[in-house]
């Protein structure tokens, strides 16, 4: 405890902290009452409940710990009957306020047991969740059954399957570790999840450039494929679609930097300069292309399902193949074998080779080699996108992208 609080009676200090927690939670309840959302507890009720919890926690030291359990159970029973009586009056109301009141009681008990910081942190999390209730409701209303099932599948993979995979090395030089491969799949598809929902709720229908930026979080190749087709349908927008493809490609480099950092933080210092240069070249050139363009054409980019099991397994398969390609390429062909592997891997996916090389460069003397191999893979991937743009898009679109790439 800091010097400022040393001379304050611990009981009085705990009382004020409990009251502060109650006031914090009570503000949201009072706001609901003002909006006539049938809230029955507000800025007075919550602090009182927090103080009751604090006093109850203090009494356990003099009497019995069962006191907290009995009073908490009685309070929960009271809240249950209170909720049922409201429902019987045919008033549609949730149980959020009831649960927040019960949490406030427990937080008061926590303060009494000298868990001040944890109680305050918990209160902040609870009030944040309550205040975001309307946002969550809107989000859930807009979610599709496919997205719901994708989230369920992701949860099953991340929480039920991954923890039970054996954390043991198999194969030559212990290349295959089932738990590690599963963790890599989960991390990559978690990033894809974020990108997918950003595109849906922020970028979709908001314009070519914003959608390209967010689409690049998932797949810059997919953005190139879709925008190239659009440029052929609307040749007058070729410059803007080219800028979108270039911007999506710029997002590729920070995305790969994050993946490399997750699996080998030390290699980031080697990737930082070339990735920064590539990102700036793409962003600056795209801005030059659209500097005098006032068009606000909206666009929709369909990047598929947020989680396709076959895609997840396919990515795992690609990663394993690249692991063996890197290992045997280095064994039989030395450094040149790694570059050949990178060129081939970059044609399909840059994530897997980046993760593989980040782990390969575990020793400092291999950092430069690993960095160069990752850059080779990204170059290969840029060539693929250039080919897609040139042959699938309008001539003007292909010319602009080729100029920058």
Phi and psi in degrees as a GROMACS rama.xvg file:
@    title "Ramachandran Plot"
@    xaxis  label "Phi"
@    yaxis  label "Psi"
@TYPE xy
-70.9751  165.904  UNK-2
-59.3124  -34.4459  UNK-3
-62.5781  -25.8279  UNK-4
-104.859  -0.57115  UNK-5
-65.3965  -33.6572  UNK-6
-89.1665  -0.958082  UNK-7
-88.475  137.43  UNK-8
-57.1374  127.138  UNK-9
-55.2126  -36.34  UNK-10
-66.1877  -43.887  UNK-11
-65.3104  -42.4506  UNK-12
-61.2027  -46.1193  UNK-13
-62.1713  -37.047  UNK-14
-62.4795  -44.048  UNK-15
-67.9226  -39.0657  UNK-16
-63.9564  -43.7307  UNK-17
-61.1686  -43.7064  UNK-18
-63.5527  -38.5555  UNK-19
-63.3517  -41.9918  UNK-20
-61.5173  -45.1618  UNK-21
-61.8923  -41.6383  UNK-22
-63.926  -40.4373  UNK-23
-60.3529  -47.6245  UNK-24
-72.8068  -33.0603  UNK-25
-68.9597  -27.1016  UNK-26
-58.3227  -42.3823  UNK-27
-65.9291  -41.5778  UNK-28
-63.118  -40.2903  UNK-29
-65.2958  -37.5867  UNK-30
-63.325  -40.9234  UNK-31
-62.4643  -39.5387  UNK-32
-64.13  -41.2259  UNK-33
-64.8914  -31.7598  UNK-34
-84.209  3.65157  UNK-35
58.72  43.5537  UNK-36
-98.5948  29.4096  UNK-37
63.551  25.6178  UNK-38
-74.3476  134.984  UNK-39
-110.233  -8.85172  UNK-40
-124.166  136.344  UNK-41
-138.83  -140.677  UNK-42
-71.1383  -13.6699  UNK-43
-96.9004  -44.3663  UNK-44
-63.0817  -45.8435  UNK-45
-62.5163  -46.9057  UNK-46
-61.3265  -37.031  UNK-47
-62.992  -43.4908  UNK-48
-63.2495  -41.0279  UNK-49
-63.5209  -41.1181  UNK-50
-66.8333  -39.497  UNK-51
-59.244  -44.2931  UNK-52
-61.6065  -40.6657  UNK-53
-64.7327  -45.2158  UNK-54
-64.8168  -40.846  UNK-55
-61.1962  -42.5232  UNK-56
-62.9596  -35.9259  UNK-57
-71.1097  -33.6464  UNK-58
-70.2903  -25.0657  UNK-59
-62.4783  -30.599  UNK-60
-66.0572  -34.2496  UNK-61
-86.987  -26.2619  UNK-62
-116.766  -99.1206  UNK-63
-146.212  144.538  UNK-64
-60.4146  -22.0749  UNK-65
-63.5431  -19.9598  UNK-66
-59.9089  -43.1454  UNK-67
-62.6479  -44.8587  UNK-68
-63.6501  -45.9415  UNK-69
-65.6352  -48.8815  UNK-70
-65.1663  -39.9479  UNK-71
-63.2671  -43.2816  UNK-72
-63.39  -41.3373  UNK-73
-64.6807  -40.3804  UNK-74
-66.4644  -40.6857  UNK-75
-63.8553  -38.9792  UNK-76
-64.2526  -41.2476  UNK-77
-61.1834  -43.5311  UNK-78
-64.7973  -36.1722  UNK-79
-64.5735  -47.8027  UNK-80
-64.5489  -37.1877  UNK-81
-62.0308  -42.5422  UNK-82
-66.2328  -42.4622  UNK-83
-64.0299  -37.0046  UNK-84
-66.7848  -34.0779  UNK-85
-70.3104  -41.76  UNK-86
-63.6134  -36.9447  UNK-87
-63.6898  -21.7015  UNK-88
-86.5773  10.2471  UNK-89
62.4897  32.8994  UNK-90
-102.489  118.884  UNK-91
-76.8674  114.492  UNK-92
-146.113  151.792  UNK-93
-91.1744  -173.877  UNK-94
-111.889  13.2597  UNK-95
-59.454  -46.7538  UNK-96
-63.0083  -40.8484  UNK-97
-60.3965  -46.3312  UNK-98
-66.2503  -36.8453  UNK-99
-64.4711  -38.4372  UNK-100
-63.9488  -44.2069  UNK-101
-63.553  -41.5521  UNK-102
-62.1652  -37.1229  UNK-103
-63.1313  -40.1723  UNK-104
-60.2036  -47.0092  UNK-105
-65.4437  -37.2605  UNK-106
-64.3661  -36.943  UNK-107
-61.5149  -40.6969  UNK-108
-63.3496  -40.66  UNK-109
-60.9416  -42.0378  UNK-110
-61.7159  -40.1173  UNK-111
-63.041  -27.0392  UNK-112
-96.466  24.1025  UNK-113
64.0901  28.6083  UNK-114
-103.77  51.1813  UNK-115
-58.8315  -53.2103  UNK-116
-64.4049  -41.2638  UNK-117
-66.87  -36.909  UNK-118
-65.8716  -44.0135  UNK-119
-65.0658  -43.8097  UNK-120
-60.9829  -42.0645  UNK-121
-63.8967  -40.772  UNK-122
-60.8925  -41.3778  UNK-123
-63.1459  -42.4258  UNK-124
-64.051  -43.7926  UNK-125
-62.4209  -46.6571  UNK-126
-67.8841  -32.0749  UNK-127
-65.4297  -44.5272  UNK-128
-61.4556  -43.0284  UNK-129
-64.5865  -43.1644  UNK-130
-68.0066  -23.6324  UNK-131
-91.3369  7.4518  UNK-132
-56.4403  -45.9177  UNK-133
-63.8873  -39.8271  UNK-134
-64.0887  -43.4978  UNK-135
-62.7494  -40.7448  UNK-136
-61.7472  -43.1798  UNK-137
-63.9234  -41.4045  UNK-138
-61.7895  -45.8162  UNK-139
-66.3134  -35.9912  UNK-140
-64.0356  -30.7719  UNK-141
-91.2811  -6.95496  UNK-142
-78.255  140.683  UNK-143
-92.7967  164.689  UNK-144
-63.0739  -34.7341  UNK-145
-63.8379  -42.0271  UNK-146
-68.1082  -37.2279  UNK-147
-62.9406  -46.6776  UNK-148
-65.676  -33.9016  UNK-149
-63.6146  -41.77  UNK-150
-64.9122  -40.8139  UNK-151
-62.5131  -44.5975  UNK-152
-63.2148  -41.2228  UNK-153
-62.9197  -42.0248  UNK-154
-63.022  -40.5019  UNK-155
-62.6382  -45.3487  UNK-156
-64.373  -46.5127  UNK-157
-76.1145  -35.9253  UNK-158
-106.129  -25.8587  UNK-159
-108.54  -35.622  UNK-160
-92.7188  -50.423  UNK-161
-54.3398  -47.4682  UNK-162
-61.9621  -21.0875  UNK-163
-99.2246  0.297299  UNK-164
-72.6551  139.703  UNK-165
-66.4263  129.944  UNK-166
-93.1479  64.9569  UNK-167
-134.651  151.661  UNK-168
-91.2145  136.198  UNK-169
-129.809  166.345  UNK-170
77.6567  -177.635  UNK-171
-62.6305  132.563  UNK-172
56.0057  22.8668  UNK-173
61.1274  38.7462  UNK-174
-65.5047  -37.1398  UNK-175
-99.5594  119.755  UNK-176
-126.964  105.499  UNK-177
-53.3934  -42.779  UNK-178
-64.7157  -41.5992  UNK-179
-64.8192  -42.9696  UNK-180
-63.8466  -42.9751  UNK-181
-62.2153  -40.9528  UNK-182
-64.2283  -38.351  UNK-183
-64.5361  -42.5722  UNK-184
-60.7383  -43.8306  UNK-185
-63.4324  -44.7817  UNK-186
-63.4183  -46.8403  UNK-187
-63.2626  -43.3534  UNK-188
-77.4221  -21.4478  UNK-189
-66.5954  -42.164  UNK-190
-62.9121  -38.8613  UNK-191
-64.3588  -38.6017  UNK-192
-57.1949  -48.4149  UNK-193
-59.7699  -47.2028  UNK-194
-61.9182  -41.8369  UNK-195
-59.7464  -48.5758  UNK-196
-74.3809  -27.0851  UNK-197
-65.8399  -42.4942  UNK-198
-62.2915  -43.5843  UNK-199
-67.539  -47.1872  UNK-200
-97.5879  -13.3529  UNK-201
-119.2  -48.3864  UNK-202
-90.9122  -33.9574  UNK-203
-58.6612  130.279  UNK-204
66.9842  13.1553  UNK-205
-99.6214  -2.11214  UNK-206
129.923  155.111  UNK-207
-59.8616  -45.4491  UNK-208
-73.538  -45.1789  UNK-209
-64.5088  -40.6579  UNK-210
-64.3652  -36.7626  UNK-211
-65.0986  -41.8564  UNK-212
-60.0803  -48.7392  UNK-213
-72.5063  -36.035  UNK-214
-63.3867  -31.0328  UNK-215
-64.8365  -21.157  UNK-216
-67.0922  -26.2417  UNK-217
-97.9079  -58.0341  UNK-218
-159.483  108.581  UNK-219
-68.782  -27.042  UNK-220
-66.5409  -40.8959  UNK-221
-63.776  -39.3691  UNK-222
-62.9135  -43.445  UNK-223
-61.1128  -42.6006  UNK-224
-62.2723  -47.7389  UNK-225
-71.58  -43.9987  UNK-226
-70.423  -32.1316  UNK-227
-62.9189  -44.1797  UNK-228
-61.4737  -42.4133  UNK-229
-64.3538  -35.0675  UNK-230
-66.3538  -29.8549  UNK-231
-75.077  -34.1779  UNK-232
-72.0703  -34.7032  UNK-233
-130.718  78.3479  UNK-234
-57.763  -28.1266  UNK-235
-65.8462  -18.3041  UNK-236
-102.316  14.5668  UNK-237
-56.1337  -42.1605  UNK-238
-63.2094  -40.8321  UNK-239
-71.565  -37.9372  UNK-240
-68.1924  -34.6567  UNK-241
-63.4637  -42.7249  UNK-242
-61.3801  -38.2195  UNK-243
-62.966  -43.0712  UNK-244
-64.2322  -41.1786  UNK-245
-67.526  -41.2942  UNK-246
-65.8311  -42.6189  UNK-247
-60.1345  -36.9276  UNK-248
-69.0476  -33.2157  UNK-249
-63.6647  -35.5271  UNK-250
-68.9013  -23.881  UNK-251
-56.3452  -40.5073  UNK-252
-69.7058  -47.6421  UNK-253
-60.907  -35.5002  UNK-254
-62.8194  -45.7124  UNK-255
-67.5567  -33.278  UNK-256
-63.5757  -39.6316  UNK-257
-63.5474  -45.4416  UNK-258
-61.6697  -44.5418  UNK-259
-62.1311  -40.7344  UNK-260
-63.96  -38.9443  UNK-261
-60.0709  -39.6367  UNK-262
-99.1236  -14.5581  UNK-263
-165.089  90.629  UNK-264
-62.1214  -28.4799  UNK-265
-67.8389  -28.7092  UNK-266
-74.5603  -15.0803  UNK-267
-61.0889  -36.0261  UNK-268
-64.3863  -27.1833  UNK-269
-80.0505  -33.9596  UNK-270
-82.4309  -20.7261  UNK-271
-57.2598  -47.963  UNK-272
-68.0609  -53.6457  UNK-273
-62.8605  -40.1684  UNK-274
-65.4479  -38.2584  UNK-275
-65.0382  -42.6048  UNK-276
-61.6025  -47.563  UNK-277
-62.5743  -41.8011  UNK-278
-63.295  -45.2091  UNK-279
-65.5596  -40.4979  UNK-280
-58.1252  -47.2111  UNK-281
-64.8111  -46.6155  UNK-282
-66.8333  -45.7281  UNK-283
-64.3908  -44.4555  UNK-284
-64.5862  -38.2295  UNK-285
-64.6075  -40.443  UNK-286
-65.015  -36.3734  UNK-287
-64.7819  -40.3918  UNK-288
-60.1372  -38.2162  UNK-289
-104.982  8.75235  UNK-290
-54.9462  -44.2381  UNK-291
-103.048  12.543  UNK-292
-95.5954  112.825  UNK-293
-98.0934  7.60235  UNK-294
-67.176  137.252  UNK-295
-118.026  35.5931  UNK-296
-56.4589  130.627  UNK-297
-88.0944  153.598  UNK-298
-145.276  153.236  UNK-299
-117.826  130.797  UNK-300
-120.231  118.506  UNK-301
-94.5826  110.021  UNK-302
-102.885  20.8239  UNK-303
80.5523  -163.317  UNK-304
-73.3946  145.239  UNK-305
-63.5606  -26.5557  UNK-306
-152.833  109.56  UNK-307
-105.148  121.214  UNK-308
-56.5305  -40.9697  UNK-309
-66.0186  -36.5872  UNK-310
-64.2832  -40.2692  UNK-311
-63.055  -46.3739  UNK-312
-65.8895  -37.4408  UNK-313
-62.9821  -41.911  UNK-314
-63.3807  -43.0934  UNK-315
-58.928  -41.2312  UNK-316
-64.131  -43.9251  UNK-317
-61.0052  -42.1923  UNK-318
-62.0545  -43.5702  UNK-319
-64.0288  -43.4144  UNK-320
-60.235  -43.4788  UNK-321
-65.8863  -37.874  UNK-322
-55.7239  -47.7442  UNK-323
-69.2851  -38.0566  UNK-324
-63.0202  -42.5112  UNK-325
-65.7848  -43.6394  UNK-326
-64.6628  -53.9604  UNK-327
-74.0686  -31.1921  UNK-328
-62.2247  -41.0817  UNK-329
-69.9466  -36.0512  UNK-330
-66.0743  -46.4376  UNK-331
-95.7685  -29.4141  UNK-332
-120.107  0.221387  UNK-333
69.323  -145.994  UNK-334
-62.6305  -37.045  UNK-335
-60.4476  -32.9011  UNK-336
-63.0828  -36.1246  UNK-337
-65.9092  -39.4534  UNK-338
-67.3836  -39.4942  UNK-339
-62.4564  -41.4297  UNK-340
-61.4089  -41.4235  UNK-341
-65.7896  -41.615  UNK-342
-61.049  -42.248  UNK-343
-71.6453  -44.1098  UNK-344
-62.6976  -39.959  UNK-345
-63.3907  -21.5474  UNK-346
-65.7192  -29.412  UNK-347
-107.892  -45.0058  UNK-348
-161.025  135.518  UNK-349
-96.9923  -19.7004  UNK-350
-62.5287  -49.2479  UNK-351
-63.3761  -45.0744  UNK-352
-69.1728  -33.2145  UNK-353
-64.6801  -46.7112  UNK-354
-62.5798  -44.6105  UNK-355
-60.7057  -44.6608  UNK-356
-74.7407  -30.9339  UNK-357
-61.1329  -39.9391  UNK-358
-75.5387  -34.326  UNK-359
-63.3139  -38.926  UNK-360
-84.9405  48.2159  UNK-361
-73.4932  -24.5106  UNK-362
-98.7112  143.806  UNK-363
-59.6668  -34.4585  UNK-364
-68.5693  -14.0656  UNK-365
-98.556  -3.44727  UNK-366
-60.3358  -45.7465  UNK-367
-63.7165  -43.3983  UNK-368
-62.0337  -47.6282  UNK-369
-60.5393  -40.772  UNK-370
-62.2116  -46.0895  UNK-371
-63.7163  -36.6352  UNK-372
-67.6492  -40.4946  UNK-373
-62.6121  -42.3838  UNK-374
-64.5981  -34.5498  UNK-375
-63.8647  -42.8385  UNK-376
-63.9313  -41.4988  UNK-377
-67.6163  -35.4568  UNK-378
-63.5605  -43.2622  UNK-379
-59.1043  -42.2414  UNK-380
-67.0031  -37.2621  UNK-381
-65.0043  -36.9259  UNK-382
-64.0446  -39.5503  UNK-383
-61.0747  -46.4828  UNK-384
-64.8786  -36.6756  UNK-385
-63.2797  -43.6468  UNK-386
-60.9757  -43.5418  UNK-387
-60.099  -45.8937  UNK-388
-65.6524  -41.3029  UNK-389
-71.9902  -43.0292  UNK-390
-91.0555  -24.3965  UNK-391
-98.7033  -24.48  UNK-392
-99.0357  -173.997  UNK-393
-72.2441  160.859  UNK-394
-62.0116  -40.0001  UNK-395
-64.5753  -41.5158  UNK-396
-61.2836  -47.1813  UNK-397
-62.8445  -37.3417  UNK-398
-65.845  -43.506  UNK-399
-64.5243  -44.8779  UNK-400
-66.6081  -40.7739  UNK-401
-62.3246  -39.4038  UNK-402
-57.7946  -42.4214  UNK-403
-82.2579  -43.7941  UNK-404
